Amino acid sequence: MRFVKATSRDRIGTSGRGSITTTYNQLCNRFGFPHDCTQENAWYSGDGKVRYEWAFKSLDGRTIVTIYDYKDKRPPEQIKQWQIGGKGNAEKIKSFFTAFCPHEQLEVR
């Protein structure tokens, strides 16, 4: 299963699917820097509940995976539990993390 970076529009309709225990640096090493959701741009969260987010989609565009800090006001380097969001096939969401984060503690619903 291949995933590519998603657009801000792709993530519309995603919802909480679980969490992953890892560090900001580990996520940046795997996925690059996250989108800044605090600035007025396509990724702006508006309500301040999300400041940093990574988003990916399956090649067919039917499965979306997001990783984000939900209501956590600490500096990102201090966050150890990140939220997982998504829409689409739950098994594909889980396979994304199995492939890209095989050693992290994961809870996916």
KEDRENLO-180388 format. One line per field, with one value per atom (N, C-alpha, C): residue number from 0; residue in three letters; chain; atom name; x, y, z. Coordinates in steps of 0.1 Angstrom, whole numbers. Layout:
% residues N
num [NUM;...]
residuo [ALA;...]
cadena [A;...]
atomo [CA;...]
east [X;...]
north [Y;...]
up [Z;...]
This chain:
% residues 109
num [0;0;0;1;1;1;2;2;2;3;3;3;4;4;4;5;5;5;6;6;6;7;7;7;8;8;8;9;9;9;10;10;10;11;11;11;12;12;12;13;13;13;14;14;14;15;15;15;16;16;16;17;17;17;18;18;18;19;19;19;20;20;20;21;21;21;22;22;22;23;23;23;24;24;24;25;25;25;26;26;26;27;27;27;28;28;28;29;29;29;30;30;30;31;31;31;32;32;32;33;33;33;34;34;34;35;35;35;36;36;36;37;37;37;38;38;38;39;39;39;40;40;40;41;41;41;42;42;42;43;43;43;44;44;44;45;45;45;46;46;46;47;47;47;48;48;48;49;49;49;50;50;50;51;51;51;52;52;52;53;53;53;54;54;54;55;55;55;56;56;56;57;57;57;58;58;58;59;59;59;60;60;60;61;61;61;62;62;62;63;63;63;64;64;64;65;65;65;66;66;66;67;67;67;68;68;68;69;69;69;70;70;70;71;71;71;72;72;72;73;73;73;74;74;74;75;75;75;76;76;76;77;77;77;78;78;78;79;79;79;80;80;80;81;81;81;82;82;82;83;83;83;84;84;84;85;85;85;86;86;86;87;87;87;88;88;88;89;89;89;90;90;90;91;91;91;92;92;92;93;93;93;94;94;94;95;95;95;96;96;96;97;97;97;98;98;98;99;99;99;100;100;100;101;101;101;102;102;102;103;103;103;104;104;104;105;105;105;106;106;106;107;107;107;108;108;108]
residuo [MET;MET;MET;ARG;ARG;ARG;PHE;PHE;PHE;VAL;VAL;VAL;LYS;LYS;LYS;ALA;ALA;ALA;THR;THR;THR;SER;SER;SER;ARG;ARG;ARG;ASP;ASP;ASP;ARG;ARG;ARG;ILE;ILE;ILE;GLY;GLY;GLY;THR;THR;THR;SER;SER;SER;GLY;GLY;GLY;ARG;ARG;ARG;GLY;GLY;GLY;SER;SER;SER;ILE;ILE;ILE;THR;THR;THR;THR;THR;THR;THR;THR;THR;TYR;TYR;TYR;ASN;ASN;ASN;GLN;GLN;GLN;LEU;LEU;LEU;CYS;CYS;CYS;ASN;ASN;ASN;ARG;ARG;ARG;PHE;PHE;PHE;GLY;GLY;GLY;PHE;PHE;PHE;PRO;PRO;PRO;HIS;HIS;HIS;ASP;ASP;ASP;CYS;CYS;CYS;THR;THR;THR;GLN;GLN;GLN;GLU;GLU;GLU;ASN;ASN;ASN;ALA;ALA;ALA;TRP;TRP;TRP;TYR;TYR;TYR;SER;SER;SER;GLY;GLY;GLY;ASP;ASP;ASP;GLY;GLY;GLY;LYS;LYS;LYS;VAL;VAL;VAL;ARG;ARG;ARG;TYR;TYR;TYR;GLU;GLU;GLU;TRP;TRP;TRP;ALA;ALA;ALA;PHE;PHE;PHE;LYS;LYS;LYS;SER;SER;SER;LEU;LEU;LEU;ASP;ASP;ASP;GLY;GLY;GLY;ARG;ARG;ARG;THR;THR;THR;ILE;ILE;ILE;VAL;VAL;VAL;THR;THR;THR;ILE;ILE;ILE;TYR;TYR;TYR;ASP;ASP;ASP;TYR;TYR;TYR;LYS;LYS;LYS;ASP;ASP;ASP;LYS;LYS;LYS;ARG;ARG;ARG;PRO;PRO;PRO;PRO;PRO;PRO;GLU;GLU;GLU;GLN;GLN;GLN;ILE;ILE;ILE;LYS;LYS;LYS;GLN;GLN;GLN;TRP;TRP;TRP;GLN;GLN;GLN;ILE;ILE;ILE;GLY;GLY;GLY;GLY;GLY;GLY;LYS;LYS;LYS;GLY;GLY;GLY;ASN;ASN;ASN;ALA;ALA;ALA;GLU;GLU;GLU;LYS;LYS;LYS;ILE;ILE;ILE;LYS;LYS;LYS;SER;SER;SER;PHE;PHE;PHE;PHE;PHE;PHE;THR;THR;THR;ALA;ALA;ALA;PHE;PHE;PHE;CYS;CYS;CYS;PRO;PRO;PRO;HIS;HIS;HIS;GLU;GLU;GLU;GLN;GLN;GLN;LEU;LEU;LEU;GLU;GLU;GLU;VAL;VAL;VAL;ARG;ARG;ARG]
cadena [A;A;A;A;A;A;A;A;A;A;A;A;A;A;A;A;A;A;A;A;A;A;A;A;A;A;A;A;A;A;A;A;A;A;A;A;A;A;A;A;A;A;A;A;A;A;A;A;A;A;A;A;A;A;A;A;A;A;A;A;A;A;A;A;A;A;A;A;A;A;A;A;A;A;A;A;A;A;A;A;A;A;A;A;A;A;A;A;A;A;A;A;A;A;A;A;A;A;A;A;A;A;A;A;A;A;A;A;A;A;A;A;A;A;A;A;A;A;A;A;A;A;A;A;A;A;A;A;A;A;A;A;A;A;A;A;A;A;A;A;A;A;A;A;A;A;A;A;A;A;A;A;A;A;A;A;A;A;A;A;A;A;A;A;A;A;A;A;A;A;A;A;A;A;A;A;A;A;A;A;A;A;A;A;A;A;A;A;A;A;A;A;A;A;A;A;A;A;A;A;A;A;A;A;A;A;A;A;A;A;A;A;A;A;A;A;A;A;A;A;A;A;A;A;A;A;A;A;A;A;A;A;A;A;A;A;A;A;A;A;A;A;A;A;A;A;A;A;A;A;A;A;A;A;A;A;A;A;A;A;A;A;A;A;A;A;A;A;A;A;A;A;A;A;A;A;A;A;A;A;A;A;A;A;A;A;A;A;A;A;A;A;A;A;A;A;A;A;A;A;A;A;A;A;A;A;A;A;A;A;A;A;A;A;A;A;A;A;A;A;A;A;A;A;A;A;A]
atomo [N;CA;C;N;CA;C;N;CA;C;N;CA;C;N;CA;C;N;CA;C;N;CA;C;N;CA;C;N;CA;C;N;CA;C;N;CA;C;N;CA;C;N;CA;C;N;CA;C;N;CA;C;N;CA;C;N;CA;C;N;CA;C;N;CA;C;N;CA;C;N;CA;C;N;CA;C;N;CA;C;N;CA;C;N;CA;C;N;CA;C;N;CA;C;N;CA;C;N;CA;C;N;CA;C;N;CA;C;N;CA;C;N;CA;C;N;CA;C;N;CA;C;N;CA;C;N;CA;C;N;CA;C;N;CA;C;N;CA;C;N;CA;C;N;CA;C;N;CA;C;N;CA;C;N;CA;C;N;CA;C;N;CA;C;N;CA;C;N;CA;C;N;CA;C;N;CA;C;N;CA;C;N;CA;C;N;CA;C;N;CA;C;N;CA;C;N;CA;C;N;CA;C;N;CA;C;N;CA;C;N;CA;C;N;CA;C;N;CA;C;N;CA;C;N;CA;C;N;CA;C;N;CA;C;N;CA;C;N;CA;C;N;CA;C;N;CA;C;N;CA;C;N;CA;C;N;CA;C;N;CA;C;N;CA;C;N;CA;C;N;CA;C;N;CA;C;N;CA;C;N;CA;C;N;CA;C;N;CA;C;N;CA;C;N;CA;C;N;CA;C;N;CA;C;N;CA;C;N;CA;C;N;CA;C;N;CA;C;N;CA;C;N;CA;C;N;CA;C;N;CA;C;N;CA;C;N;CA;C;N;CA;C;N;CA;C;N;CA;C;N;CA;C;N;CA;C;N;CA;C;N;CA;C;N;CA;C;N;CA;C;N;CA;C;N;CA;C;N;CA;C]
east [9;0;9;7;15;6;12;6;14;8;14;9;16;11;-3;-11;-25;-26;-36;-38;-47;-48;-57;-72;-76;-89;-92;-81;-83;-87;-82;-84;-98;-106;-120;-128;-134;-142;-135;-122;-115;-119;-117;-121;-111;-111;-101;-102;-90;-90;-80;-74;-65;-53;-42;-30;-18;-7;6;16;23;33;47;51;64;68;79;83;82;82;81;93;105;117;116;110;109;99;88;78;84;92;99;109;116;126;119;107;100;92;86;76;79;90;93;86;88;81;66;58;44;39;26;19;17;19;17;2;-6;-20;-24;-14;-16;-17;-12;-12;-24;-27;-38;-34;-37;-34;-44;-42;-51;-52;-41;-41;-45;-49;-53;-65;-63;-73;-85;-83;-93;-97;-98;-102;-90;-78;-66;-64;-73;-71;-60;-56;-45;-35;-22;-11;-2;0;9;2;3;-4;4;4;9;-3;-4;-16;-11;-17;-13;-26;-25;-36;-31;-40;-36;-37;-30;-29;-43;-53;-66;-74;-68;-75;-86;-89;-100;-97;-84;-81;-71;-75;-67;-62;-49;-43;-38;-41;-35;-29;-19;-12;-11;-16;-17;-17;-14;-15;-28;-37;-50;-51;-54;-55;-43;-32;-19;-11;-10;-3;12;17;32;39;52;60;60;61;60;70;82;93;90;80;76;65;58;46;51;46;49;38;25;14;7;7;1;-12;-22;-35;-34;-42;-43;-57;-58;-72;-72;-84;-85;-99;-100;-112;-109;-119;-117;-114;-107;-105;-96;-101;-94;-82;-82;-71;-59;-63;-53;-46;-54;-49;-39;-43;-34;-21;-22;-11;-1;-6;2;12;7;15;24;19;28;40;38;49;58;53;61;66;59;62;61;69;67;71;79;84;76;67;60;48;44;32;20;11;0;-13;-23;-37;-45;-51;-59;-73;-83;-97;-103]
north [-12;0;12;21;33;45;54;67;79;90;102;113;125;136;140;143;147;163;168;182;185;198;202;198;198;194;179;171;157;153;161;157;161;168;172;159;158;146;135;137;127;129;118;118;110;112;105;90;84;69;62;70;64;74;68;75;67;75;69;75;67;72;72;85;87;102;106;120;128;141;150;148;146;144;131;120;108;110;117;120;129;139;147;139;130;122;113;108;99;107;118;124;139;144;158;167;180;189;189;191;191;204;204;216;225;238;247;251;246;249;262;269;282;294;293;304;304;316;318;312;299;293;281;273;262;252;251;242;248;260;267;260;257;250;259;272;281;281;269;269;267;265;264;250;241;227;219;223;216;226;224;233;227;213;206;194;192;181;175;162;155;149;148;142;134;122;114;107;103;96;84;74;63;67;60;64;65;57;59;70;76;88;85;72;68;67;66;64;76;83;94;91;95;93;107;111;123;120;128;127;141;144;157;158;171;173;179;172;177;183;196;203;202;200;199;212;220;233;233;221;220;222;226;226;212;212;199;189;194;185;178;183;177;167;167;158;144;134;120;112;117;110;119;114;122;115;122;117;112;102;97;99;105;107;100;99;93;91;87;83;72;64;53;40;31;18;17;12;11;2;-9;-17;-10;-2;6;16;22;32;25;13;5;1;-3;-7;4;17;29;29;27;28;16;4;-8;-6;0;2;13;25;36;38;32;34;21;11;-3;-5;4;2;11;19;28;21;25;20;27;19;23;18;27;23;29;20;24;17;25;20;19]
up [0;0;0;-10;-11;-6;0;4;-1;-4;-8;1;1;9;5;14;12;12;6;6;18;21;32;30;17;14;16;14;15;30;39;53;58;50;54;56;68;71;78;81;89;104;111;126;133;147;155;153;152;150;160;168;178;181;186;189;187;187;185;195;202;211;204;202;195;198;193;195;182;184;173;163;169;161;152;158;151;139;142;131;120;124;114;106;112;105;95;98;89;78;82;73;69;74;72;82;81;90;88;98;97;91;88;84;96;95;106;106;115;115;123;127;135;126;113;104;95;90;81;67;65;52;51;41;39;50;59;70;83;83;95;102;115;122;127;128;132;146;152;166;176;171;179;185;181;187;181;169;162;158;162;157;147;148;138;133;120;114;102;101;89;82;69;63;50;49;38;32;19;13;5;4;-4;-19;-27;-41;-48;-43;-49;-43;-32;-26;-17;-15;-7;8;12;26;29;40;45;59;62;75;79;91;97;110;114;127;132;144;148;164;168;183;186;193;196;210;211;223;232;227;235;233;244;243;245;248;250;237;238;226;220;206;200;204;208;212;225;232;245;244;233;231;228;235;233;227;229;223;213;201;190;186;181;177;162;160;146;142;130;124;111;105;92;87;75;69;59;56;47;53;47;51;64;75;87;86;78;77;69;59;52;62;70;80;89;94;102;95;82;74;72;71;70;82;94;106;107;103;103;94;83;74;78;83;85;100;109;123;130;126;131;146;151;165;175;171;181;186;198;204;197;193;184;189;189;191;180;172;160;162;161;162;148]
